[in-house]
Amino acid sequence: MIYMDNAATTYPKPKAVADAIYHQILYMPGNAGRGTHPAALSAGNLLQETREALAKLFNISQSERIAFTMNITQALNVALLGYLKPGDHVISTDMEHNALARPLELLRKTGVQWSRISAGHGFDLDQLRRTIRPNTRMVCMLHASNVTGDIFPITEIGAICQEYDVRFLVDTAQSAGFVDIDVQRDHIDLLAFTGHKGLLGPQGVGGLYLRPGLILQPVITGGTGSFSESLEQPWFMPDLLESGTMNLPGIAGLKAALEFLRQTGKENLLQQERKHFQQLWEGLKEIPGVVLYGSGNVEQMTPVISFTIGQTNSLEIADYLEEKSHIFCRAGLHCAGLAHTAIGTFQTGTCRLSPGYFTRSEEIERVIQTVEQAAQKFK
């Protein structure tokens, strides 16, 4: 198997991640906030230590402003549904993943006004300024496209949001772990993340950061281990957004993944991933009949490459790659119909290749060779 689907979920994970999950399940009983015995306190310490590691990664000053969720989709829903009300205006791009686009469509049907800025061929900061209205309450967008790999200028966008007193929500599904993110520098009010992609952690854990002073209406309420005498949800973070038992094995795995990232060094990870990306992009762009999507600027892209071959359905191409060389990639619309409409690939979809930190150079060469064979077959 040649795994080229790290944009969907990274593989393999560092061994320390699996070890941490195994240890948590076998040797760490207890539920955070549900008792004062050592096992419950140890579970609480795990949550706190993982929050602190995430705070350091994103330059968050108060780690308690991070709430854990089961994934980034839940985090985005909590942010959008908990903040926007009928009559509000929200701005996104036309490149959004359905994790953000579908809750926005749901809100639109309840009276929230939704505008989309064209970003398929670059982000226009002036268009953002022109789109802001008196009732604009939020700009929400992905940091990097899961279709083209293009990275959007969130520092500049955040500065505009701050200038107009508009909240800024960033979807970091494709950027966290790949790109430096600083909530202070980037003027981020709400940041949603997932553990199982660039952070190299397990599936089933994500989270949401809220800047100090920002309060959401919780969309899920229940047991928090605090203020059990009251029927009202606690107003303080993270309890405001953390109802029910947390995924402690998943969070233990995420903590181990964050430690792996720290020990390996973000620059070392980035250099390796850019090396893979450059090798793959340079090889594919020389193949007649193959069309690549995205800027091609390694400094402004995550390691995600989408391509088409003529009008061939991308699923056929992906099937060929798997049958010929056991290459695992993703084909279709990638849960991002808006993005494919924006770049003109809605009818065929694209084949998406996404190498990771553990990908080997010889695997990329094999992928290039097999795509060249596919181009001959489907020309």
C-alpha positions in Angstrom: 0.0 0.0 0.0 1.1 3.5 -0.9 -0.9 5.8 1.4 -1.6 9.1 -0.3 -4.7 10.2 1.7 -3.2 12.1 4.7 -5.6 15.0 4.0 -8.4 12.7 5.1 -6.5 11.3 8.1 -2.8 10.9 8.6 -1.2 7.4 8.5 0.8 6.0 10.1 0.5 7.6 13.5 3.6 7.9 15.7 3.9 4.7 17.8 3.7 6.9 21.0 0.1 7.7 20.1 -1.0 4.1 20.1 1.0 3.4 23.2 -0.7 6.3 25.0 -4.2 5.1 24.0 -3.4 1.6 25.1 -2.0 2.8 28.5 -5.0 5.0 29.1 -7.5 2.2 28.4 -5.7 -0.4 30.5 -4.2 1.5 33.4 -6.0 4.8 33.8 -9.5 4.4 35.1 -11.6 7.4 36.2 -13.6 10.2 34.7 -12.4 13.8 34.8 -14.5 15.9 37.2 -16.4 12.9 38.4 -14.8 12.3 41.8 -11.9 13.2 44.0 -10.2 9.9 44.0 -6.7 9.6 42.3 -8.1 8.1 39.1 -10.5 10.9 38.5 -7.9 13.5 39.4 -5.5 11.8 37.0 -8.1 12.1 34.2 -8.5 15.8 35.0 -4.7 16.3 34.8 -4.7 14.6 31.4 -7.2 17.1 30.1 -5.3 20.0 31.5 -1.9 19.0 30.2 -3.3 18.4 26.7 -5.0 21.8 26.8 -1.7 23.4 27.8 0.1 21.7 24.9 -2.5 22.9 22.5 -2.3 26.4 24.0 1.4 26.5 23.4 1.0 25.3 19.8 -1.5 28.0 18.9 -0.1 30.8 21.3 -3.3 30.8 23.4 -2.8 32.7 26.6 -5.5 30.9 28.7 -5.7 27.1 28.1 -9.1 26.9 29.8 -10.5 28.7 26.7 -10.1 25.4 24.8 -13.0 23.0 24.9 -12.7 19.4 23.6 -15.2 18.1 21.0 -15.5 14.8 19.2 -14.2 16.3 15.9 -13.8 19.6 14.1 -17.3 19.4 12.5 -18.8 19.4 16.0 -16.5 22.3 17.0 -17.6 24.4 13.9 -21.3 23.7 14.6 -20.9 24.7 18.2 -19.3 28.0 17.1 -21.7 28.9 14.4 -25.0 27.7 16.0 -23.9 29.1 19.4 -23.1 32.6 18.1 -25.2 33.6 15.0 -28.8 34.6 15.3 -31.6 35.4 12.7 -30.8 38.8 11.2 -27.1 38.4 11.6 -24.8 38.5 8.5 -21.9 36.0 8.1 -19.2 35.9 5.5 -17.3 32.7 4.3 -15.6 31.7 1.0 -16.7 29.6 -1.9 -14.1 27.0 -1.0 -15.6 25.8 2.3 -15.8 22.2 3.4 -19.3 21.0 4.2 -18.4 20.9 7.9 -18.8 24.7 7.7 -21.0 25.1 4.7 -23.8 22.9 5.9 -24.4 24.5 9.3 -24.2 27.9 7.5 -26.9 26.7 5.1 -29.0 25.5 8.0 -28.6 29.0 9.6 -29.5 30.7 6.4 -32.8 28.9 6.4 -33.5 30.3 9.9 -32.8 33.9 8.9 -29.0 34.4 9.0 -27.7 36.2 5.9 -24.8 34.4 4.3 -22.3 35.9 1.8 -19.5 33.9 0.0 -16.3 35.5 -1.2 -14.6 34.0 -4.3 -11.4 32.3 -3.3 -10.9 29.6 -5.8 -8.1 31.5 -7.5 -6.8 33.6 -4.5 -8.4 35.6 -1.7 -9.3 39.2 -2.4 -9.0 41.3 0.8 -10.7 44.3 -0.9 -13.7 42.1 -1.7 -13.9 41.2 2.0 -14.0 44.8 3.0 -16.8 45.5 0.4 -18.8 42.5 1.7 -18.9 43.6 5.3 -22.2 45.1 6.3 -23.4 46.9 9.5 -25.0 43.6 10.7 -22.0 41.4 9.9 -21.1 39.5 13.0 -18.7 36.9 11.8 -16.2 35.9 9.1 -15.7 32.1 9.1 -13.5 30.2 6.8 -11.0 27.4 6.3 -7.3 28.2 6.7 -6.2 25.9 3.9 -8.3 24.2 1.2 -8.8 20.4 1.4 -9.2 20.4 -2.4 -6.4 22.6 -3.7 -4.1 22.9 -0.7 -4.0 26.7 -1.1 -3.4 28.6 2.2 -5.4 31.7 2.7 -4.0 34.9 4.4 -5.7 34.6 7.8 -3.4 37.2 9.4 -4.5 39.9 7.0 -8.1 38.7 7.2 -8.1 38.7 10.9 -6.8 42.3 11.0 -9.7 43.4 8.8 -12.1 41.6 11.1 -10.6 43.3 14.1 -10.8 46.7 12.3 -14.6 46.2 11.7 -15.3 44.5 15.1 -16.3 41.3 13.4 -15.6 37.9 15.0 -13.2 35.7 13.1 -13.7 31.9 13.1 -10.9 29.7 11.5 -11.3 26.1 10.4 -7.8 24.6 10.8 -8.6 21.1 9.7 -6.0 21.2 6.9 -3.5 23.6 8.4 -2.9 22.7 12.1 0.4 20.9 12.3 1.4 22.0 8.8 1.2 25.8 9.1 2.2 28.1 12.0 -0.9 29.4 13.7 -0.9 32.2 16.3 -4.3 33.3 17.6 -2.8 36.6 18.8 -0.9 37.5 15.6 -3.7 36.3 13.4 -6.5 38.0 15.4 -8.5 34.8 15.7 -11.5 34.9 18.0 -12.6 31.3 17.5 -10.4 28.4 16.3 -11.6 24.9 15.5 -9.1 22.0 15.2 -9.0 18.3 14.8 -6.6 15.8 16.2 -6.3 13.2 13.4 -4.8 15.1 10.5 -1.7 17.4 10.7 -1.5 17.0 14.5 -0.9 13.2 13.9 -3.3 12.2 16.7 -6.2 9.7 16.7 -9.7 10.1 15.2 -12.5 11.1 17.5 -11.1 14.2 19.2 -11.1 17.9 18.2 -11.8 21.2 19.9 -12.7 24.8 19.9 -10.9 27.8 21.2 -12.8 31.0 22.3 -10.9 34.2 22.9 -11.3 35.6 26.5 -14.6 37.4 27.0 -16.4 35.6 24.2 -19.4 33.5 25.2 -21.5 31.1 23.1 -25.0 29.8 23.6 -24.2 26.1 24.2 -25.9 23.7 21.7 -25.3 20.7 23.9 -25.9 20.8 27.7 -25.5 18.2 30.4 -23.2 16.8 33.0 -19.9 18.7 33.4 -18.8 17.5 36.9 -19.3 21.1 38.1 -22.3 22.9 39.7 -24.3 19.7 39.8 -26.9 21.4 42.0 -28.0 23.7 39.2 -30.1 22.9 36.1 -28.3 25.7 34.3 -25.2 25.0 32.2 -22.0 26.5 33.8 -21.1 29.8 32.2 -17.4 29.4 32.4 -15.0 27.7 30.0 -14.3 24.9 29.3 -17.4 23.6 31.2 -19.7 25.8 29.1 -19.0 23.6 26.0 -17.9 20.3 27.5 -21.0 18.2 28.5 -20.6 14.5 29.1 -17.6 12.3 29.3 -14.6 13.3 27.3 -12.8 10.9 24.9 -9.9 10.3 27.4 -8.1 7.6 25.3 -8.3 9.9 22.3 -7.1 12.9 24.2 -4.2 10.8 25.7 -3.3 9.9 22.1 -3.5 13.6 21.1 -1.3 14.6 23.9 1.3 12.0 22.8 1.1 13.3 19.2 1.6 16.9 20.3 4.7 15.8 22.2 6.0 14.0 19.1 5.5 17.2 17.1 7.3 19.2 19.8 10.3 16.8 19.9 10.5 16.5 16.1 10.2 20.2 15.6 7.7 22.0 13.5 10.4 23.2 11.0 11.7 19.6 10.5 8.2 18.4 9.9 7.4 21.2 7.5 10.7 20.8 5.5 10.0 17.0 5.1 6.4 17.6 4.0 7.4 20.4 1.6 10.0 18.2 0.1 7.4 15.5 -0.6 5.0 18.0 -2.0 7.6 19.6 -4.3 8.7 16.2 -5.6 5.1 15.2 -6.4 4.1 18.5 -7.9 7.1 18.7 -10.1 6.7 15.2 -11.3 3.0 15.5 -12.1 3.1 18.8 -13.9 5.3 17.3 -16.6 2.8 14.6 -17.5 0.8 15.5 -20.7 -3.0 15.5 -20.1 -2.7 16.0 -16.3 -4.2 19.2 -14.9 -3.2 20.3 -11.4 -5.2 22.6 -9.2 -3.8 25.1 -6.8 -1.1 27.8 -7.0 1.9 25.5 -7.1 3.7 27.7 -4.7 5.1 25.3 -2.1 5.3 28.2 0.4 1.6 28.9 0.1 0.2 25.3 0.0 -0.3 22.4 2.3 0.8 19.0 0.9 -2.4 18.4 -1.0 -2.5 18.0 -4.8 -5.7 17.6 -6.8 -5.6 16.6 -10.5 -7.8 15.6 -13.4 -7.2 13.8 -16.6 -9.4 15.3 -19.4 -13.1 14.6 -18.6 -12.5 11.3 -17.0 -14.4 10.7 -13.8 -12.0 11.0 -10.9 -13.3 7.8 -9.4 -12.1 5.8 -12.4 -8.6 7.3 -12.1 -8.5 6.5 -8.4 -9.6 2.9 -9.1 -6.8 2.6 -11.7 -4.2 3.9 -9.2 -5.3 1.4 -6.6 -5.4 -1.6 -9.0 -2.2 -0.8 -10.7 0.1 0.2 -7.7 -2.0 -0.1 -4.6 -2.1 3.7 -4.2 -4.7 4.9 -1.8 -6.0 8.4 -2.7 -9.3 10.2 -2.5 -11.5 11.0 -5.5 -14.8 12.8 -6.0 -15.9 16.1 -4.4 -14.1 15.7 -1.1 -17.1 16.9 1.0 -16.6 20.3 -0.7 -19.1 20.8 -3.5 -18.7 24.6 -3.3 -15.0 24.4 -3.8 -15.3 22.1 -6.9 -17.9 24.5 -8.3 -15.4 27.4 -7.8 -12.5 25.6 -9.6 -14.7 24.1 -12.3 -14.4 20.4 -11.4 -17.9 19.7 -10.1 -18.8 17.2 -12.9 -15.7 15.0 -12.7 -14.4 15.7 -9.2 -10.6 15.4 -8.7 -8.1 12.8 -7.6 -6.4 14.1 -4.5 -2.9 13.0 -3.5 -1.7 14.0 0.0 1.6 12.7 1.2 2.6 12.9 4.8 5.6 13.1 7.1 6.2 9.4 6.9 5.9 9.1 3.1 9.0 7.9 1.3 10.5 9.4 -1.8 10.4 6.1 -3.7 6.6 6.0 -3.0 6.2 9.4 -4.6 8.2 8.3 -7.6 5.9 5.2 -8.0 2.8 7.5 -7.8 4.2 9.8 -10.5 4.9 6.7 -12.7 1.4 5.3 -12.2 -0.3 8.7 -12.9 1.6 8.9 -16.1 0.3 5.5 -17.1 -3.2 6.6 -16.2 -2.8 9.7 -18.4 -1.9 7.4 -21.3 -4.9 5.2 -20.6 -7.5 7.9 -20.2 -6.3 10.4 -22.8 
